[in-house]
Amino acid sequence: MIPAASQHVCGARARLLLLAQFIVLFHAVSVTAIAGSLTFEGVPFSPGSTIKANVPLSAQEKSLATQGGNTAPPNAVAMLATPSNFDPRKSWPVLVVCSTSDFKRQNRDDLVEFYRRVGLAEGWVLLAGDGPQPARNDTAAWRGAMTLAAIDALHRSFPGSNKWPIACAGFSGGGKGVGLVAPLLARNGSRVAGISMIRANEDRLSEGYSRVTPGAGFLTTPVYISAGRDDRIANVEQQYNVAGSVKRNGFQRIRIGTFHGGHEVNDAQTSIALRWFRQLQ
């Protein structure tokens, strides 16, 4: 005969096990329901995937796109990459990518080639905006217009995402371009939480701050500068000069990281930058 106390303990354990099973089942059903209902600008997708969508340009974005003699396209193209556990009801950090204009590269090319694997592993959503075709004159205004259109699509697709922190990353010429794009995003209401300038041999961030005037609060944005010790295109001295220029022009939180390598995007450096941006939030 089983004592009453033992029966009570066994019953409690059984109830706890049943409750745990219910919670796991509820979570699985909830995740499945979310995955089945996700759309980005009307395009269905599942967490962990990378998708493209045509997105409209606002009047402001069309005006920016035409600077430098360009013709505004009928739409922009946004690329979105999400982690496998993506749930838009939660807050996610967003990495916005700006590529170099060399070799007709699009922002989405750099997203896939340089940032996607590390960004997703670090728990970031990745976003890039481009024209349907490369611009005749690949200006910072063009890049800014297409990026703003992609961010607008993010906000329409996921209510509350206008409060998600955004970091901007650019390699080589993109490291210069991001210096103009990031202030533009801040001026338009984005919560810019970090700027990663990778192998940039000129300070365009100070110029962007002066031209776009996003407000004095923008000077507290953390800036991470990544330098390859064997880089012959943007050597270490030039990149330290960039850091010095950014600091002299009022930016308060600056880190520079070096690694043994040339003119390339280093995964470890990208991880360090993204973790630093999140720590400061």
C-alpha positions in Angstrom: 0.0 0.0 0.0 1.4 3.4 -1.0 1.5 6.0 1.8 -0.7 9.0 1.3 2.3 11.4 1.4 3.9 9.4 -1.5 0.7 9.5 -3.4 0.5 13.3 -2.9 4.1 13.7 -4.2 3.5 11.5 -7.2 0.3 13.4 -8.0 2.2 16.8 -7.8 4.9 15.5 -10.1 2.3 14.3 -12.6 0.6 17.7 -12.6 3.9 19.5 -13.1 4.8 17.2 -16.0 1.4 17.7 -17.6 1.8 21.5 -17.2 5.3 21.4 -18.7 4.0 19.4 -21.7 1.2 21.9 -22.2 3.6 24.8 -22.2 5.8 23.2 -24.7 2.8 22.3 -26.9 1.4 25.8 -26.6 4.8 27.3 -27.5 5.1 25.0 -30.6 1.6 25.9 -31.7 2.3 29.6 -31.2 5.6 29.5 -33.1 3.9 27.6 -36.0 1.1 30.1 -36.1 3.5 33.0 -36.3 5.6 31.4 -39.0 2.6 30.7 -41.1 1.4 34.3 -40.9 4.6 36.3 -41.5 4.8 38.6 -44.6 7.2 41.3 -45.6 5.5 43.9 -47.7 3.0 41.2 -48.7 5.6 38.5 -49.4 5.1 35.4 -47.2 8.2 34.0 -45.5 9.4 31.8 -42.6 11.8 32.7 -39.8 15.4 31.9 -40.8 14.8 32.8 -44.5 16.1 35.6 -46.7 13.6 37.3 -49.0 13.2 40.2 -51.4 10.2 42.4 -52.0 9.4 45.4 -54.2 8.6 48.4 -52.0 7.2 51.8 -52.9 9.2 55.0 -52.7 7.7 58.0 -50.9 7.8 61.5 -52.4 10.9 62.4 -50.3 12.6 59.2 -51.3 12.0 59.8 -55.0 13.4 63.3 -54.6 16.6 62.0 -52.9 16.9 59.3 -55.6 17.0 61.9 -58.4 19.9 63.8 -57.0 23.0 63.6 -59.2 21.0 63.3 -62.4 19.4 59.9 -61.7 15.8 59.0 -62.6 13.7 57.7 -59.8 12.8 54.0 -60.3 9.2 52.8 -60.1 10.0 51.0 -56.8 12.9 50.0 -54.5 13.9 46.4 -53.7 14.2 45.5 -50.1 16.0 42.4 -48.9 15.3 41.0 -45.4 17.1 38.2 -43.5 15.7 37.0 -40.2 17.0 34.6 -37.5 15.3 31.1 -37.1 13.6 32.2 -33.9 12.3 35.5 -35.4 9.1 36.7 -33.7 8.0 40.2 -34.7 6.1 40.6 -31.4 9.5 41.0 -29.7 12.1 43.8 -30.2 15.0 42.9 -32.6 18.2 44.8 -33.5 18.4 45.5 -37.2 21.6 45.7 -39.2 21.3 48.0 -42.2 23.9 47.3 -44.9 25.6 49.9 -47.2 27.9 48.5 -49.9 30.7 50.1 -51.9 29.7 51.5 -55.3 32.7 49.7 -56.9 31.9 46.9 -59.3 28.2 47.8 -59.4 27.7 46.2 -56.1 24.2 46.5 -54.5 23.6 46.7 -50.7 21.9 43.3 -50.9 25.1 41.7 -52.3 27.1 42.7 -49.2 24.2 41.6 -46.9 24.4 38.1 -48.3 28.2 37.9 -48.8 29.6 39.7 -45.8 27.1 40.0 -43.0 24.3 37.5 -43.1 26.0 34.5 -41.4 27.5 36.4 -38.5 24.5 38.8 -38.1 22.0 36.0 -37.9 24.2 34.1 -35.5 24.4 37.2 -33.2 20.6 37.5 -33.3 20.1 40.4 -35.6 17.6 41.1 -38.4 19.4 42.2 -41.6 18.0 44.7 -44.1 19.1 46.3 -47.3 17.4 48.6 -49.8 18.4 49.0 -53.5 17.0 50.1 -56.8 15.8 47.4 -59.2 19.0 48.2 -61.1 22.2 50.0 -60.1 21.9 53.8 -60.3 23.5 55.6 -63.2 25.3 57.8 -60.6 25.6 55.8 -57.4 25.2 58.7 -54.9 24.8 58.7 -51.1 21.4 60.2 -51.7 20.4 57.3 -53.9 21.6 54.8 -51.3 19.8 56.7 -48.6 16.5 56.8 -50.6 16.5 53.0 -51.2 17.4 52.3 -47.6 14.7 54.5 -46.2 12.2 52.7 -48.5 13.3 49.4 -47.1 12.9 50.7 -43.5 9.4 52.0 -44.3 8.5 48.5 -45.5 9.9 47.0 -42.3 7.7 49.3 -40.3 4.6 48.6 -42.3 5.1 44.9 -42.1 5.9 44.6 -38.3 4.0 47.0 -36.0 6.2 48.4 -33.4 9.4 47.9 -35.4 9.8 51.7 -35.6 11.2 51.3 -32.1 13.7 48.6 -32.9 17.4 49.7 -32.7 19.2 50.0 -36.0 22.9 49.7 -36.7 24.5 50.6 -40.0 27.5 48.8 -41.5 29.6 49.5 -44.5 32.8 48.0 -46.0 35.4 50.0 -48.0 33.4 52.6 -50.0 30.4 51.4 -48.1 32.2 52.5 -44.9 32.3 56.0 -46.3 28.7 55.8 -47.6 27.4 54.7 -44.2 28.7 58.0 -42.8 26.1 59.8 -44.8 23.3 57.2 -44.7 23.3 56.8 -40.9 22.6 60.5 -40.1 19.9 60.4 -42.8 18.2 57.5 -41.0 18.4 59.3 -37.7 17.1 62.5 -39.1 14.1 60.5 -40.4 13.3 59.0 -37.0 15.2 55.7 -36.9 16.8 54.8 -33.5 20.4 54.5 -34.8 22.3 52.4 -32.2 25.6 51.9 -33.9 27.8 52.6 -36.9 30.4 50.1 -38.2 32.9 51.6 -40.6 35.0 48.8 -42.1 38.2 49.6 -43.9 37.2 53.2 -44.6 40.2 55.5 -45.4 38.2 58.7 -45.2 35.9 60.2 -42.6 32.5 60.8 -44.2 30.6 60.5 -40.9 31.6 64.0 -39.7 30.6 65.4 -43.1 27.3 63.5 -42.9 26.5 64.8 -39.4 27.3 68.4 -40.6 25.2 68.2 -43.8 22.2 66.2 -42.6 22.0 67.7 -39.0 20.3 64.8 -37.2 20.7 66.6 -33.9 23.4 66.7 -31.1 22.1 63.4 -29.6 23.5 61.6 -32.7 27.0 62.3 -31.4 26.5 59.6 -28.7 26.0 56.9 -31.4 28.7 54.3 -30.9 31.1 54.1 -33.8 33.2 50.9 -34.4 36.1 51.2 -36.9 37.7 47.9 -38.1 41.2 47.9 -39.5 43.2 45.2 -41.3 46.9 45.4 -40.4 47.9 44.2 -43.9 45.4 46.4 -45.8 47.1 48.2 -48.6 43.9 50.1 -49.8 42.9 51.5 -46.4 46.0 51.1 -44.2 46.0 51.1 -40.4 47.3 54.7 -40.2 44.5 56.0 -42.4 41.9 54.2 -40.3 43.3 55.6 -37.1 43.2 59.0 -38.7 39.5 58.4 -39.4 38.9 57.6 -35.8 40.8 60.7 -34.7 38.7 62.9 -37.1 35.4 61.4 -35.9 36.4 62.1 -32.3 37.5 65.7 -33.0 34.2 66.3 -34.6 32.3 65.5 -31.4 31.5 61.7 -31.5 31.9 60.4 -28.0 31.9 56.6 -28.2 34.5 55.3 -30.6 36.3 51.9 -30.7 38.9 50.7 -33.2 39.7 47.1 -33.7 42.6 45.6 -35.7 43.2 42.1 -37.0 45.7 40.3 -39.1 44.3 40.6 -42.6 43.9 42.8 -45.7 41.0 44.7 -47.4 38.2 42.4 -46.3 35.3 42.0 -43.9 36.5 40.1 -40.8 33.7 38.0 -39.1 35.2 38.2 -35.7 35.3 42.0 -35.9 31.7 42.1 -37.1 30.7 40.0 -34.1 32.6 42.3 -31.7 30.9 45.4 -33.2 27.4 43.9 -33.0 27.8 42.7 -29.4 29.2 46.2 -28.4 26.2 47.9 -29.9 23.8 45.6 -28.1 25.6 46.0 -24.8 25.2 49.8 -25.0 21.4 49.6 -25.5 
